[in-house]
Amino acid sequence: LMDEPLSNLDARLRVQMRAEVARIQHELGATTIYVTHDQVEAMTMGDRIAIMREGVLEQVGDPDTVYGHPANTFVAGFIGSPAMSLTRAGADRRDGRTQLTFGELRLEVGGSPELPSDLVVGVRPEHARPWDGDAGLLGPIDGRVEYAESLGRETLVGVTAPGGARFVVSIDGLVQAEPGSSLRFGLRPGWLYVFDARDQRA
């Protein structure tokens, strides 16, 4: 049992020790329970992840399943760095096609199954991309830039869409995005996470 063994280390040493602990654990073949608040540690070191909140087991699964199919909004917002954007939305179905509404913003998502009218919709940054009319994205959405974080290989841009919905858009490389400027982007179809607003479950 390891209870947050790396929490007091600096960032660089923590990365090195993650690899070392994982190497020793696999070499010994010993079942290990590793407790952490750092979801990056959980994703990179765990064969199975159990996510708890206030003593309740919210979801158990391998890292890819927990990341790709979160059971509820808590798991969705906890797993992933940066976190998934979660926003309230409505659903309207007409002529066999579904529209999601975020205040003034309306997105047609095609022949989706019947959805509750009151939703929470989640979008991960890698699924919100700069607008390209040939990329098959849902949109376009014209957002107002709130902030930009340049990370070298990508720039993460926080935007607010018409009606107040907030998203984080991932842009490859280094880009200049000044707060208050406009950014046109779209969402990758098939990668919207939908939760019932009443019980927060997927």
ZAMARGU-4260 file (C-alpha; in steps of 0.2 Angstrom, whole numbers, plus 5000, padded with zeros to 4 digits):
<rodrens>
0) 5000/5000/5000 | 5007/5017/4995 | 4998/5032/5002 | 5003/5047/4991 | 5022/5043/4991
5) 5027/5056/4978 | 5017/5071/4984 | 5031/5081/4992 | 5043/5079/4977 | 5046/5093/4965
10) 5038/5090/4947 | 5054/5084/4938 | 5058/5071/4952 | 5040/5066/4953 | 5040/5061/4934
15) 5057/5051/4937 | 5050/5042/4952 | 5033/5037/4944 | 5044/5028/4931 | 5055/5020/4944
20) 5040/5014/4955 | 5031/5007/4940 | 5047/4998/4935 | 5049/4990/4952 | 5031/4985/4954
25) 5031/4976/4937 | 5048/4968/4941 | 5041/4961/4958 | 5024/4957/4951 | 5016/4962/4968
30) 4999/4969/4968 | 5000/4987/4974 | 4986/4999/4980 | 4992/5017/4976 | 4983/5031/4984
35) 4984/5048/4975 | 4975/5064/4972 | 4986/5067/4956 | 4976/5060/4941 | 4991/5060/4930
40) 4999/5048/4942 | 4983/5037/4942 | 4983/5037/4923 | 5001/5033/4920 | 5004/5021/4934
45) 4988/5012/4936 | 4982/4996/4928 | 4965/4999/4936 | 4959/5015/4943 | 4946/5017/4957
50) 4939/5035/4959 | 4931/5039/4976 | 4922/5054/4982 | 4917/5056/5000 | 4918/5037/5003
55) 4908/5033/4988 | 4916/5022/4974 | 4911/5032/4958 | 4920/5021/4945 | 4932/5007/4943
60) 4941/5003/4926 | 4957/5003/4916 | 4964/5021/4913 | 4957/5021/4895 | 4940/5016/4900
65) 4939/5029/4914 | 4945/5042/4902 | 4935/5038/4887 | 4919/5033/4896 | 4917/5042/4912
70) 4902/5036/4923 | 4897/5054/4928 | 4902/5072/4928 | 4913/5070/4944 | 4924/5057/4935
75) 4923/5067/4919 | 4929/5083/4927 | 4942/5074/4938 | 4951/5063/4925 | 4960/5072/4911
80) 4972/5087/4911 | 4967/5100/4907 | 4949/5095/4913 | 4934/5092/4902 | 4924/5107/4899
85) 4906/5104/4907 | 4891/5115/4902 | 4872/5114/4904 | 4863/5111/4888 | 4846/5107/4882
90) 4841/5094/4868 | 4828/5096/4855 | 4823/5082/4843 | 4815/5086/4826 | 4813/5076/4811
95) 4824/5062/4818 | 4838/5074/4821 | 4844/5081/4838 | 4850/5099/4842 | 4859/5103/4857
100) 4856/5121/4864 | 4869/5130/4874 | 4860/5147/4877 | 4860/5156/4860 | 4871/5142/4853
105) 4863/5128/4843 | 4872/5112/4837 | 4864/5099/4826 | 4872/5082/4831 | 4862/5071/4819
110) 4853/5055/4822 | 4857/5054/4841 | 4846/5043/4852 | 4832/5051/4862 | 4840/5062/4875
115) 4834/5070/4891 | 4829/5089/4889 | 4840/5095/4903 | 4859/5089/4900 | 4877/5092/4905
120) 4888/5091/4890 | 4906/5088/4891 | 4920/5092/4878 | 4938/5087/4881 | 4951/5100/4874
125) 4958/5089/4861 | 4940/5087/4853 | 4938/5106/4852 | 4948/5112/4837 | 4951/5128/4826
130) 4937/5129/4813 | 4941/5120/4797 | 4926/5118/4785 | 4933/5102/4778 | 4937/5093/4794
135) 4919/5088/4798 | 4917/5098/4814 | 4901/5103/4822 | 4900/5122/4821 | 4906/5134/4818
140) 4906/5142/4835 | 4913/5160/4837 | 4920/5161/4854 | 4928/5175/4864 | 4946/5171/4870
145) 4947/5172/4889 | 4965/5166/4891 | 4979/5156/4882 | 4992/5144/4889 | 5006/5140/4877
150) 5014/5123/4881 | 5026/5122/4866 | 5018/5108/4856 | 5001/5115/4858 | 4992/5131/4864
155) 4976/5129/4875 | 4964/5143/4873 | 4949/5146/4885 | 4934/5153/4876 | 4917/5158/4880
160) 4903/5154/4867 | 4887/5164/4864 | 4876/5161/4878 | 4890/5158/4891 | 4896/5140/4887
165) 4914/5138/4891 | 4926/5127/4881 | 4945/5124/4880 | 4952/5123/4862 | 4968/5114/4858
170) 4978/5122/4844 | 4994/5113/4838 | 5010/5123/4840 | 5012/5141/4847 | 4999/5153/4843
175) 4995/5171/4848 | 4977/5172/4856 | 4974/5189/4865 | 4961/5189/4878 | 4945/5198/4871
180) 4949/5192/4853 | 4938/5180/4843 | 4942/5162/4839 | 4931/5152/4827 | 4931/5133/4832
185) 4921/5117/4831 | 4918/5101/4840 | 4923/5084/4834 | 4907/5074/4831 | 4906/5058/4841
190) 4916/5065/4855 | 4903/5074/4865 | 4900/5067/4882 | 4882/5068/4888 | 4876/5067/4906
195) 4858/5069/4913 | 4858/5085/4923 | 4846/5077/4936 | 4858/5064/4943 | 4874/5069/4934
200) 4876/5051/4926 | 4882/5047/4908
</rodrens>
